[in-house]
Amino acid sequence: MGDRRTNNHSEVTDFILVGFRVRPELHILLFLLFLLVYAMVLLGNVGMMAIIMTDPRLNTPMYFFLGNLSFIDLFYSSVIAPKALINFWSESKSISFAGCVTQLFLFVLFIVTEGFLLAAMAYDRFIAICNPLLYSVQMSTRLCSQLVAGSYFCGCISSVLQTSVIFTLSFCASRTIDHFYCDDRPLQRISCSDLYIHKVVYYFLCSIIILPTIIVIIVSYMYIVSTVLKIRSTEGRKKAFSTCSSHLGVVSVLYGAIIFMYFIPDKFPELSKVASLCYTLVTPMLNPLIYSLRNKDVKEALRKILGKKLFLFNSILTLL
């Protein structure tokens, strides 16, 4: 029996991504929706990185983290969206075994890195509001670089462990993954191996990734709220809360979708796909909008860039 499972595992050269189970006539609508959202992800995150890199006024720790957040959002959505778009028109809807491994590895790498980066951003806001006089000293360039590098390191370790464990399973039950990308839980469903060790590793990783980052975020905001409530002026309170509201919005959307996806019993696959859509495409699309619409510095930098482009365009028209 063990030999047969091993053989079946070795014979798996590709998987079939089912995607959304909808009527054929809705495929075009879903394709256009995916394409629109992904185009907004590309435009928003590339634009945000360009603004941060070109405007000297945004050379601060907060925008350093925000630029890295845009980079991560851009790449982990790009791990998922292009293949999903291709599969809307593909009859086979297949993905190679190596492609599936790569997709899961990169997705876990970037999503875990984002979790740690959001915790670092919460700490940054804590220092900025609770210890403003020491902000430039404590949030040094070296510390910011170490926090970002540490986030990527944790993401890489988590990705190696999770990908290694899931792809040592035998997939003799089926080649059909009931999802629009290679993810952990859909792969568990088609495995015929004992999942005990995999689940132990899985919940261990969740406990050392999600809990510490949530604790850092909650504790940071407890101190922030306590400090802000001591500010006497209404304008001062409003300004302090406005610098944190964007970050809280991003954290709520991302963690809400992830907790629903991975901690709610896996009884409704279609609902899980919608939750996955929230953090694979919707969150990367919303992040630049949330930070740009609620941030005066970003809006001024964008206005400055657009003003230069408009001036250059008018100059060219005048010459013609």
N, C-alpha and C positions, 0 to 999 in steps of 0.2 A: 504493500500500500504506500509506504514511504517512497519507494522508487518511482511509483507511478506519479506521485505528486511532484517529485523532483523533475521527472520528464516533462510533465505538463507545464511546469514553471519554465523550464528551459525552452519549450516550444513556443512560448508567448513572444511574438516579435512585434506585435502592435495591439492597440486597444481601440475601441469604438466609443466616441464621445456622443452620447445621445442628445445632449443639449436640452432645450425646452420642449416639452411634449405639447405642442400646439397644432392647430390645423394648418395645413400647407399654405393656405392663403395668408396666414398671419406671419409667415416667415419673412416676407418682404418688409412688413412693418417693423418686425423685431430687428432685422438687419439694418434698416435705416436708423432705428433708435440707437442701436449699438454704435453705428458709425458716427452719428451725431455726438453721442456722449464721449466717445474716444477722441474725436476731433477736438472737442472742448477740453479734454484732459491734456492733449498735446499742446494746444494753443495756450491754455491757462498756465500750465507748469513751466513750459519753455519761456513764456513771457515773464513769469515771476522770477525765474533764475536770471533772465537777461536784465530785468530791472534792478535786481539786487547787486549784480556784478558791475553794472555800469554807473550806478549812482553812489558817489562817495559817502553821502549822508546815511546810507543804509549799511555802512561798514561797522555793524555792532553785533554783539553775541546773538541777540534775538533774531536778526535777519540772517546771520550765519546758519542758525538752526533751521530757519524757514527755507533757506535755499536748499539745504540738504533734504528737508521734507519734500520739497517739490521734485527734487531729483529722484527720491525713492518712489513717490507717487507715480511719476512718469514711467519708471522702469517696471514696477510690479504690475501696473495696468497693461503695459506693453508685453508682458509675459503671457497674459491671458487673452486680451482683446483680438489681436490679429488672427490667431488660430480659430477663435470663436466666430469671427466674421467669415473666414474661409469656409468653415463647416456649414454655414447657412446655405451655401451653394454646392457643397460637396455631397455626392451620393454615398460615398463610403464613410464619411465622417471619422476617418481613422487618424490615429496618432501613433507614431512608432514608440517602441518600448523606451528607447534612448530619449526620444522627445518628451515622453511622459515623465521620466526621471528628471530631466532638465527643467521642465516646467514646474514640477513640485518643488525641486531644490531651490530655484530662483524665487518662486513665490514665497516660500517659507522664510528664506533669507531676508527678503525685503519687508515682509509684513512684521516679522519679529523685530527687525531693525527699527521700523517705524514705531513700534510700541515703546522701545527703550528711548528713542529720540523724543517722543512726546513726554516721557518722564523727565528727560533732561530739560526740555522746554518749560515744564512746570517748575522745576528747580530754579531755572533762570528767572522766571517771573517772581518766584518767592524772594530771591536775592534782590531783584530790582525794586520791589515794593516794600519789603521788610527791612532791608539794609541798603538803602539807596546810596549812602555815602561811601560804602565799601564795594559797590557794584563793579566798578572798573577794575578794582584790585582782585576781587574774588573771582569774577568771571573773566579771567585772562584768556588771551588767545590760545595759550597752551592748554588750559583746562577745557575750553570749548572743543579743541581738536581731540583731546583725550576722550571726552564724553561721546563725540561722534564716532571716533575709532572704536571705542568700547561697545557702542551700539551695533556697529557692523560685525565686530568680533562675536558678540553674543548671538547675533542673527546667523552667522556662519556656523558656529558650533551647533546651534539648535537645528539648522537645516541639514547638516551632515548626519546628525543622530536620527532625526525623524525620517529622512529619505532612506538612510541605510536600513532602518528597521522595517519600514513599509515594503521596500522592494526585496527583502529577504523572504517575504511571504510567498506562498504558492498561489497562483491565479488559475486554478483548474476549474473553478466553478463557472466562470464566464469571462469573455473579453470585453463585455459591454459595460462602460462606466456611465451610470445614470447622472450625468452632470455635464456642464459645458467646458470644464477643464479638469485636469488630473488633480484631485484633492484626496486628502487622507481618508475621510469617512466613506466616500463612494468606493475607494479601492478596498477598504475593509469588507464591504458588502460582497465583493466578487472573489474574495479569498477563501480557500478551503483549509487554511492553516489554523492552528491554535493561536488565538489573538491575545492570550494572557500577557505574554512578555511585551508585546506591542502596546497594549493598553497601559501597562505599568509605566513604560517609558513615556508614552503619550501624556498621561496625567502628571507624571513627574515634571516633564518639560512645561506643561501648562502652569503647574504650581510655582515653578521657579522663574517663569517669564511673566505671566499675567498678574499674579498676586503682588510681587515686589513693585512692578511698575504702577499698578493701581494704588498701592499703599503710598508710594512717593508722591503721586498726583494728589491723592486725598489729603495727606498730611500737609503738603505744600499749600493747598488751597484753604485748609483750615487756618493756617497762620496768615495767609493773605487776607481772608475775610476778617479775621480778628484785627489785623492792622488797619484795613480799610475802614472798618466801623469806628475806629478811633480818630479818623480824619474829620475835622469839624466842618470844613466847607463842602457844600453839595457838589461843586464843580470838581474838587479834588477827588471825591469819591467816584464821581462819574468817570473821570479820566482813568483812575486806577482800575475800575471794573472793566472799562472798554478795552484795556490792554490784555485782559484775561478772557473776556467773553468769546473771542475767536478761537482761542486754544481749547476752551471748554466745549465749544460746539463741535470741533473736530474730534476730540476725545470721546464725546458722547455718541456720535454717529459710528465711529470705528469700533469701540468696545461694545456698544449695544448690539451691533450686527454680529461680531465675533462670538460674544457670549450666547446669543440666540443660536448661532450656527453650530457651535461645538459643545454646548452644555445642555441644550434642550434635547430630549429623546428624538432619535432619528426616525420618526414615523411619517413625516410629510416631506418627501424629497423635493417636491416642487417649491414648497415654502423655503426649504434650505437653499435652493437655487436663487430665490429672490433675495434672501439674506446675504448670500455670497456676492450677488450683484451690487449690493450696497457698499461693501468694502473693497471690491475689486475695481469698480468703475465709478460709482456715484461719489464715494468719499474723495478719490483723487480729482474728480471734476469740481467738487464743492470747495475743497481746501483753498485753492487760489482765489475763488470768489469771496469766501468768508474773510480771508485775510486782507484782500484788496479793498473790499467794500467798507470794512470797518477800521481801516488803518489810514490815517491822514498822510503819513510819510510815503506809503506806497502809492496812494492816489496822486500826491504831488509829483512823485518821481515819474509816474505814468503820464501825467499831464505834461511834464517837461519833455519827455521823449516824443510824445505825439506832437507837441508844439514844434519841436525841431524838424520832425518829418514833414509837417505841414508847411513850414517855412521853406524847406528844401524843395518840396513839390511846387510851391508857388514861384520860387526862384527859377526853376526849370521851365515852367510855363511862360514866365516873363521873357526868358531868353529865346524861347521858340516864337 
